[in-house]
Structure formats: structure tokens, C-alpha cells
Amino acid sequence: MGVVGTAGLNSQSPPAAADRVPPPVFTDAQRIAKLESAFPEIDRLFRAFAERSRVPGIAYGIVLDGRLAHSGAAGYRDARARAPVDADTVFRIASMTKSFTALCIMRLRDDGKLSLDDPAERHVPELAGLTYPTADSPRITIRHLLSHAEGFPEDNPWGDRQLAATDAEMAAMMKRGIPFSTAPGTAYEYSNYGFAILGRIVAKRLRHALPPIPAGQHPETAGHDRNDPGGGGGAAGAAGARLQAGRNRVGGRAALPDGAFGPMGGMMTSTRDLAAYVGFLLSAWPPRDDPDTGPVRRASLREMQQVWRPSPATVYRDGVDGPLKLNAGGYGFGLRVWQTCGLPHVVAHSGGLPASART
């Protein structure tokens, strides 16, 4: 069998036809029907959550076998117009953007345009003047940035508020210096700044801005005006809202504009398009011999979904009398990876951003 290394390339000749590993096949003929039987209860749970949390509009989807098998929604994307949310409503996904930025880095690595162990300053010269916390600190690498191991301090909500910074403003920030909480490569600490730097690397290597349009995404989604619920180019966006005096006040908040920090949290997409992306990430499993059609190697997608920087494990209870549960894992490349007592491998990322006050 061909041996797959961490670079995502086969180090031996392709296996003989008789030795090939075929695509996986589920043996339960009723599997899909059994899963679909749970959809009504899932819908009920989401509607109850939206009502309990006073969410003005919510959309969700379930991906099975690489496709959007079920989607649901509750509330309105624009309460003034009484326009309901659906699978094509565009929402900002905030820090879920980070996996798209990581995916671009992996594509550049696969194409031989960079190495994950390159010093970041090779691609972003403004970092060359950083004062490191100790004399024996290693230089920050791309791998450090991808896994939140560069040694920068946790920067929420400061990093969120830098979203609109220009390239020149970000360059000036880096030249002034970046504080460290620890030496690079020694600990996990979530850094929006680090992913903004990764976006700068991608932009310099590709000579165009992030985020790109992922597989399955409509062009109008990526170019959507985030403050226009009417939707530019045919994509309908969700209007901003805030909870005030127990009621959702629609139109009271404007989305922060994108700038140099966009690669850490600026992307917008819909349930339908995000499902296509999730299906693409899932397609990396299990390793097999059928054609690898890309646009990023399956081995590289699996690389993103492994723990590269552990974070502290947590023990918790769902309720006062509930059993103890363990959550252990860390950060991959743009994705959180963990395991629980019930699930051996969970890959996910959440996202949330503040808004700016509308005048």
C-alpha cells in the first residue's frame, strides 16, 4: 500500500489493483430511513431553542453522506418585511471562517508554495522585528499560527474589533510589536491575530483577497453586502438585531466591515453552501484508494482534523445529578478536535462576533 505522509503525498508507487482500498459502503439498508426518522424531533428541539433563547432567526442543516439531507429554519431573516429564514439565507459565520483560511494554507502547501514549518516572517516581513519572550524561543512558524500555538495571548474581544483594519494598519500593528503570553510552540491560546497573519500569507501568495469561494458556494454569497437584508446578487441576508427590553429590535446593529482581519472571522454563507463545505471535509474519511479530486488533498483535510496543539481537558456534568463527563482534545488547523465518553472523534468550530452600533 502507498504510505501517506504528513505532507499529503504518496511516498511509494500506487498500489496494485488487487490491493486497493475501495470507498466505504454501509451495510444497513435501512440506515438513511432510520436517521430521517429523527428529523422531526431535531426540528422540535431547534424551534424550542430559538423560542427559549429569543433568537430572531435561525437556520440549520444535517449532512449525510456528503449532502444536505435535511434543513430547517425558524423566525425571520428580516422581521420588518416578515421574510422567513430558509436554507439560502446568508449569515455571517464569524470564527468558522478560520477553517477556510487554513484550507487555503493547506492548498498552498500541497502546491509547494510554502511549508508549514516556514518561519512566518519569511512571508510577512513585518514579523521579523518581534521581541520574543525568551532568548531560546523559536521563531513563529505557519504551523504555530494554524494551531494557536504562536504564543500570542487570547485576544477576544480585541481581535474581533480589528476586523475592519486596513492592510496598512495591520502592518503598522505588527511593526510596533505583538505581546507574548508564552514561548511559541509551548501552549494553546486562541488568537484571532494569528489567523489574520495567515490570511496575509495567503493573500501575498495568491495575490487576491480572502475568503475564496469554496466548493458548492454561490458567488453571490461571498460577495453579499452584510448590511443589506435584500441580498446583493440574489442572496438574501439576515438583518441584524439586538435584544432590548425583552424584545428583539431589528435593524439596531450593523455588521462590522471586513478588512485585514477578515480571514479570522469575516465570511458569510448559507446553510446550503456551508453543508457542501462540511460534506467536502467529511469526504476525507476514511483513507482509501479512489480518485483524489481535490481541490485539496484528502490527506490534507485529515491533517486539518487532527489535534496539533492540545488544550486542557475538562470534566463536567450536564446537571447537578448528572454523571461526570470528560472532554479532551485541542486544536487542529482552523478546527477544534476533541473526544468525549460517547464520541471518539468530534470536529467542529463555533463562531460569534460583536456588531457595531448603527448611527
RANORTA-V430752 format. One record per residue. N is the residue number from 1. PHI is phi in degrees with one decimal (999 if undefined). NEAR is the number of other C-alpha atoms within 12 Angstrom. D_LAST is the distance of its C-alpha to the last C-alpha in Angstrom with 2 decimals. Layout:
n: [N | N]
phi: [PHI | PHI]
near: [NEAR | NEAR]
d_last: [D_LAST | D_LAST]
This chain:
n: [1 | 2 | 3 | 4 | 5 | 6 | 7 | 8 | 9 | 10 | 11 | 12 | 13 | 14 | 15 | 16 | 17 | 18 | 19 | 20 | 21 | 22 | 23 | 24 | 25 | 26 | 27 | 28 | 29 | 30 | 31 | 32 | 33 | 34 | 35 | 36 | 37 | 38 | 39 | 40 | 41 | 42 | 43 | 44 | 45 | 46 | 47 | 48 | 49 | 50 | 51 | 52 | 53 | 54 | 55 | 56 | 57 | 58 | 59 | 60 | 61 | 62 | 63 | 64 | 65 | 66 | 67 | 68 | 69 | 70 | 71 | 72 | 73 | 74 | 75 | 76 | 77 | 78 | 79 | 80 | 81 | 82 | 83 | 84 | 85 | 86 | 87 | 88 | 89 | 90 | 91 | 92 | 93 | 94 | 95 | 96 | 97 | 98 | 99 | 100 | 101 | 102 | 103 | 104 | 105 | 106 | 107 | 108 | 109 | 110 | 111 | 112 | 113 | 114 | 115 | 116 | 117 | 118 | 119 | 120 | 121 | 122 | 123 | 124 | 125 | 126 | 127 | 128 | 129 | 130 | 131 | 132 | 133 | 134 | 135 | 136 | 137 | 138 | 139 | 140 | 141 | 142 | 143 | 144 | 145 | 146 | 147 | 148 | 149 | 150 | 151 | 152 | 153 | 154 | 155 | 156 | 157 | 158 | 159 | 160 | 161 | 162 | 163 | 164 | 165 | 166 | 167 | 168 | 169 | 170 | 171 | 172 | 173 | 174 | 175 | 176 | 177 | 178 | 179 | 180 | 181 | 182 | 183 | 184 | 185 | 186 | 187 | 188 | 189 | 190 | 191 | 192 | 193 | 194 | 195 | 196 | 197 | 198 | 199 | 200 | 201 | 202 | 203 | 204 | 205 | 206 | 207 | 208 | 209 | 210 | 211 | 212 | 213 | 214 | 215 | 216 | 217 | 218 | 219 | 220 | 221 | 222 | 223 | 224 | 225 | 226 | 227 | 228 | 229 | 230 | 231 | 232 | 233 | 234 | 235 | 236 | 237 | 238 | 239 | 240 | 241 | 242 | 243 | 244 | 245 | 246 | 247 | 248 | 249 | 250 | 251 | 252 | 253 | 254 | 255 | 256 | 257 | 258 | 259 | 260 | 261 | 262 | 263 | 264 | 265 | 266 | 267 | 268 | 269 | 270 | 271 | 272 | 273 | 274 | 275 | 276 | 277 | 278 | 279 | 280 | 281 | 282 | 283 | 284 | 285 | 286 | 287 | 288 | 289 | 290 | 291 | 292 | 293 | 294 | 295 | 296 | 297 | 298 | 299 | 300 | 301 | 302 | 303 | 304 | 305 | 306 | 307 | 308 | 309 | 310 | 311 | 312 | 313 | 314 | 315 | 316 | 317 | 318 | 319 | 320 | 321 | 322 | 323 | 324 | 325 | 326 | 327 | 328 | 329 | 330 | 331 | 332 | 333 | 334 | 335 | 336 | 337 | 338 | 339 | 340 | 341 | 342 | 343 | 344 | 345 | 346 | 347 | 348 | 349 | 350 | 351 | 352 | 353 | 354 | 355 | 356 | 357 | 358 | 359]
phi: [999 | -66.8 | -95.9 | -95.7 | -91.0 | -69.9 | -80.9 | 83.1 | -116.6 | -70.9 | -94.0 | -130.5 | -66.0 | -57.6 | -68.4 | -65.1 | -54.8 | -69.4 | -99.9 | -68.5 | -93.9 | -77.1 | -60.0 | -68.7 | -132.9 | -78.1 | -91.3 | -83.4 | -66.2 | -98.0 | -56.0 | -63.2 | -61.3 | -64.6 | -66.8 | -64.0 | -64.7 | -87.4 | -58.6 | -58.3 | -69.2 | -62.7 | -58.4 | -62.5 | -64.1 | -68.1 | -62.8 | -64.8 | -62.2 | -60.3 | -70.0 | -65.1 | -92.3 | 57.5 | -76.9 | -66.1 | -157.0 | -142.3 | -137.3 | -153.3 | -149.9 | -121.9 | -103.8 | -126.0 | 53.2 | 81.4 | -132.4 | -75.7 | -85.1 | -159.1 | -136.2 | -148.8 | -156.7 | -147.7 | 82.2 | -122.7 | -79.8 | -145.1 | -65.3 | -63.5 | -90.7 | 55.8 | -91.3 | -74.9 | -73.9 | -143.7 | -68.0 | -105.0 | -67.1 | -93.3 | -120.2 | -77.6 | -102.2 | 51.9 | -69.4 | -63.5 | -58.3 | -59.0 | -69.7 | -67.0 | -62.9 | -62.4 | -61.4 | -64.6 | -62.1 | -63.9 | -64.6 | -63.8 | -64.0 | -61.0 | -83.6 | 77.4 | -89.5 | -163.9 | -118.7 | -65.5 | -98.2 | -62.7 | -60.5 | -59.2 | -66.8 | -63.4 | -104.1 | -127.6 | -59.7 | -61.8 | -80.8 | -63.8 | -92.4 | -62.1 | -95.3 | -80.4 | -68.8 | -139.2 | -65.6 | -98.6 | -66.8 | -74.5 | -68.7 | -62.9 | -107.4 | -60.7 | -61.3 | -57.7 | -63.5 | -63.5 | -112.4 | 57.6 | -122.2 | -79.6 | 92.1 | -74.3 | -74.5 | -49.2 | -122.5 | -80.2 | -93.5 | -56.4 | -60.3 | -58.0 | -75.4 | -92.3 | -53.2 | -88.1 | -58.6 | -80.7 | -58.9 | -66.4 | -65.3 | -66.7 | -59.9 | -65.6 | -58.3 | -65.9 | -66.7 | -71.9 | 111.3 | -124.8 | -70.4 | -116.4 | -103.0 | -161.2 | -70.2 | -54.8 | 84.3 | -114.9 | -158.9 | -90.6 | -154.1 | -67.2 | -134.0 | -66.0 | -57.0 | -59.3 | -76.2 | -64.0 | -65.7 | -59.9 | -61.4 | -65.2 | -62.9 | -61.3 | -60.9 | -68.7 | -74.2 | -98.8 | 62.6 | -150.1 | -79.2 | -93.1 | -87.0 | -78.6 | -86.6 | -75.6 | -56.1 | 90.3 | -91.3 | -72.9 | -55.6 | -68.5 | -68.5 | -66.1 | -98.0 | -67.8 | -77.1 | -67.8 | -108.4 | -119.6 | -65.5 | -71.2 | 85.3 | -72.8 | 71.0 | 101.9 | -89.2 | -93.7 | -98.7 | -79.8 | -75.7 | -70.1 | -154.2 | -143.1 | -86.2 | -138.4 | 54.4 | 79.8 | -130.1 | -78.1 | -96.7 | -82.5 | 84.4 | -85.3 | -130.5 | -109.5 | -71.4 | -64.9 | -73.6 | -83.7 | -156.1 | -65.7 | -91.3 | -53.9 | -63.3 | -94.1 | -175.1 | -98.1 | -75.0 | -125.3 | -162.1 | -115.6 | -57.1 | -62.8 | -73.8 | -65.8 | -62.3 | -62.3 | -68.5 | -60.4 | -60.1 | -64.7 | -62.8 | -65.6 | -65.4 | -72.6 | -109.4 | -83.2 | -57.3 | -161.6 | -107.9 | -70.4 | -52.5 | -100.4 | -92.3 | 75.9 | -76.4 | -126.3 | -57.2 | -58.0 | -61.2 | -71.9 | -63.1 | -66.7 | -59.5 | -62.0 | -99.9 | -113.8 | -74.4 | -107.9 | -138.5 | -63.8 | -121.2 | -58.6 | -72.6 | -126.4 | -119.5 | -151.2 | -126.0 | -73.2 | -150.9 | -56.8 | -101.0 | -74.2 | -71.7 | -66.5 | -129.8 | -112.3 | -125.7 | -131.6 | 164.6 | 174.2 | -117.9 | -90.4 | -114.8 | 76.5 | -141.7 | -86.3 | -134.4 | -154.4 | -136.1 | -124.9 | -66.2 | -107.2 | -128.9 | -78.6 | -154.4 | -114.1 | -126.6 | -164.5 | -158.4 | -97.7 | -161.1 | -163.7 | -136.7 | -74.3 | -107.9 | -103.8 | -66.9 | -87.4 | -88.0]
near: [18 | 19 | 18 | 22 | 17 | 24 | 28 | 28 | 23 | 21 | 14 | 12 | 12 | 20 | 18 | 12 | 12 | 10 | 12 | 16 | 19 | 15 | 17 | 15 | 12 | 10 | 8 | 10 | 10 | 11 | 15 | 18 | 13 | 11 | 20 | 19 | 14 | 16 | 22 | 15 | 14 | 21 | 24 | 16 | 18 | 26 | 24 | 18 | 20 | 22 | 18 | 12 | 17 | 24 | 30 | 34 | 37 | 35 | 38 | 33 | 29 | 28 | 28 | 22 | 25 | 22 | 24 | 25 | 23 | 28 | 31 | 32 | 34 | 31 | 31 | 30 | 38 | 32 | 23 | 20 | 16 | 17 | 22 | 27 | 33 | 29 | 32 | 33 | 44 | 46 | 44 | 40 | 35 | 34 | 38 | 37 | 44 | 46 | 45 | 45 | 44 | 47 | 45 | 43 | 46 | 39 | 31 | 28 | 29 | 28 | 21 | 16 | 19 | 28 | 24 | 33 | 23 | 23 | 25 | 35 | 24 | 24 | 28 | 31 | 19 | 26 | 31 | 22 | 21 | 26 | 25 | 24 | 23 | 15 | 10 | 12 | 19 | 24 | 30 | 41 | 33 | 40 | 35 | 40 | 47 | 51 | 45 | 48 | 42 | 43 | 38 | 37 | 27 | 24 | 24 | 23 | 18 | 18 | 34 | 36 | 28 | 33 | 36 | 26 | 26 | 19 | 27 | 16 | 18 | 30 | 25 | 18 | 24 | 26 | 20 | 16 | 19 | 30 | 25 | 28 | 24 | 25 | 27 | 36 | 30 | 24 | 28 | 32 | 33 | 37 | 39 | 44 | 45 | 49 | 48 | 46 | 47 | 52 | 46 | 44 | 44 | 35 | 27 | 23 | 24 | 21 | 12 | 14 | 29 | 40 | 42 | 34 | 28 | 32 | 24 | 26 | 28 | 29 | 21 | 26 | 35 | 37 | 30 | 32 | 31 | 34 | 33 | 26 | 34 | 22 | 27 | 21 | 18 | 20 | 34 | 36 | 40 | 46 | 40 | 36 | 31 | 25 | 17 | 13 | 8 | 11 | 15 | 25 | 20 | 27 | 28 | 20 | 25 | 25 | 37 | 30 | 29 | 33 | 28 | 39 | 45 | 46 | 46 | 47 | 47 | 50 | 44 | 46 | 44 | 40 | 40 | 35 | 35 | 42 | 32 | 29 | 33 | 33 | 27 | 34 | 36 | 26 | 33 | 33 | 25 | 18 | 27 | 24 | 27 | 20 | 17 | 22 | 14 | 23 | 26 | 33 | 34 | 36 | 35 | 39 | 41 | 33 | 41 | 43 | 36 | 29 | 29 | 31 | 35 | 27 | 24 | 16 | 16 | 17 | 15 | 17 | 13 | 11 | 9 | 8 | 8 | 10 | 12 | 16 | 18 | 20 | 25 | 26 | 29 | 35 | 40 | 38 | 44 | 49 | 39 | 36 | 33 | 31 | 24 | 20 | 17 | 13 | 15 | 14 | 21 | 24 | 31 | 28 | 26 | 19 | 26 | 24 | 33 | 28 | 28 | 22 | 14 | 15 | 7]
d_last: [62.91 | 60.41 | 58.76 | 54.97 | 53.74 | 50.33 | 49.67 | 49.83 | 52.98 | 56.40 | 58.92 | 61.95 | 63.11 | 61.79 | 63.79 | 66.64 | 65.96 | 67.94 | 65.80 | 62.37 | 59.90 | 58.71 | 55.29 | 55.07 | 56.11 | 55.48 | 58.75 | 57.47 | 57.52 | 55.52 | 52.77 | 49.97 | 51.00 | 50.97 | 47.49 | 46.19 | 47.66 | 44.99 | 42.03 | 41.90 | 41.77 | 39.04 | 36.99 | 37.61 | 36.50 | 33.19 | 32.48 | 33.44 | 31.16 | 28.14 | 29.00 | 29.79 | 26.63 | 24.38 | 23.19 | 21.38 | 23.20 | 25.89 | 28.26 | 31.40 | 34.59 | 38.13 | 39.89 | 43.68 | 45.96 | 43.16 | 41.59 | 38.97 | 41.41 | 39.02 | 35.33 | 33.52 | 30.14 | 28.69 | 25.67 | 23.15 | 21.15 | 19.09 | 19.77 | 18.60 | 21.17 | 23.57 | 24.08 | 26.07 | 25.97 | 29.02 | 30.64 | 28.77 | 25.21 | 23.32 | 21.86 | 20.89 | 23.97 | 22.73 | 25.87 | 28.19 | 27.52 | 29.93 | 32.99 | 32.19 | 32.00 | 35.27 | 36.81 | 36.23 | 37.93 | 40.83 | 41.25 | 41.45 | 43.98 | 46.02 | 46.11 | 47.45 | 44.54 | 44.00 | 45.43 | 43.62 | 45.58 | 44.49 | 43.03 | 39.31 | 39.74 | 42.03 | 39.05 | 36.34 | 38.19 | 35.46 | 36.68 | 40.19 | 39.45 | 38.30 | 40.19 | 41.49 | 42.08 | 45.87 | 48.49 | 49.51 | 46.06 | 46.10 | 43.68 | 40.67 | 41.54 | 39.63 | 41.22 | 39.78 | 36.23 | 36.72 | 37.89 | 35.69 | 38.78 | 37.77 | 37.68 | 34.00 | 32.52 | 30.29 | 26.78 | 24.44 | 21.58 | 21.73 | 22.73 | 19.92 | 17.38 | 19.39 | 18.85 | 17.14 | 19.83 | 21.94 | 25.70 | 26.39 | 24.18 | 25.94 | 29.27 | 28.65 | 27.82 | 31.11 | 33.09 | 32.01 | 33.42 | 32.52 | 33.71 | 36.26 | 37.01 | 40.31 | 42.52 | 41.61 | 43.47 | 44.14 | 41.38 | 38.45 | 34.96 | 31.83 | 30.09 | 27.05 | 27.97 | 31.35 | 30.08 | 27.82 | 31.12 | 32.88 | 30.38 | 31.11 | 34.81 | 34.47 | 32.50 | 35.19 | 38.01 | 36.77 | 34.94 | 31.97 | 28.69 | 28.31 | 28.07 | 30.94 | 31.58 | 33.91 | 36.95 | 36.15 | 32.50 | 31.38 | 30.03 | 27.00 | 25.98 | 25.76 | 23.88 | 21.42 | 17.78 | 16.29 | 13.14 | 15.54 | 17.46 | 19.84 | 21.19 | 22.20 | 25.98 | 26.81 | 25.24 | 23.12 | 20.24 | 19.05 | 15.57 | 13.61 | 14.13 | 14.52 | 17.36 | 16.67 | 19.69 | 21.88 | 19.98 | 17.86 | 14.46 | 13.86 | 10.70 | 8.80 | 9.07 | 9.04 | 12.35 | 13.13 | 14.75 | 18.51 | 20.51 | 23.74 | 23.25 | 22.83 | 26.50 | 25.92 | 23.31 | 21.50 | 23.73 | 23.07 | 25.99 | 27.52 | 30.28 | 32.82 | 32.14 | 31.82 | 35.11 | 36.79 | 35.75 | 36.99 | 40.19 | 40.63 | 40.41 | 42.85 | 45.23 | 46.27 | 48.31 | 51.24 | 52.75 | 55.05 | 56.82 | 55.30 | 53.51 | 50.44 | 48.22 | 45.05 | 42.68 | 43.02 | 46.33 | 46.87 | 48.17 | 44.95 | 42.91 | 45.24 | 44.78 | 41.04 | 41.90 | 44.20 | 43.52 | 43.43 | 42.05 | 42.99 | 40.70 | 42.12 | 43.52 | 42.38 | 44.50 | 42.93 | 43.65 | 41.72 | 42.92 | 45.02 | 48.20 | 47.21 | 49.14 | 48.11 | 46.37 | 46.04 | 43.20 | 44.21 | 42.96 | 40.47 | 38.47 | 39.74 | 37.96 | 34.35 | 35.60 | 36.60 | 40.27 | 42.11 | 44.96 | 45.58 | 48.76 | 48.24 | 46.71 | 48.26 | 45.48 | 41.81 | 39.29 | 35.57 | 32.10 | 29.01 | 25.39 | 22.09 | 18.82 | 15.76 | 12.32 | 9.30 | 6.33 | 3.78 | 0.00]
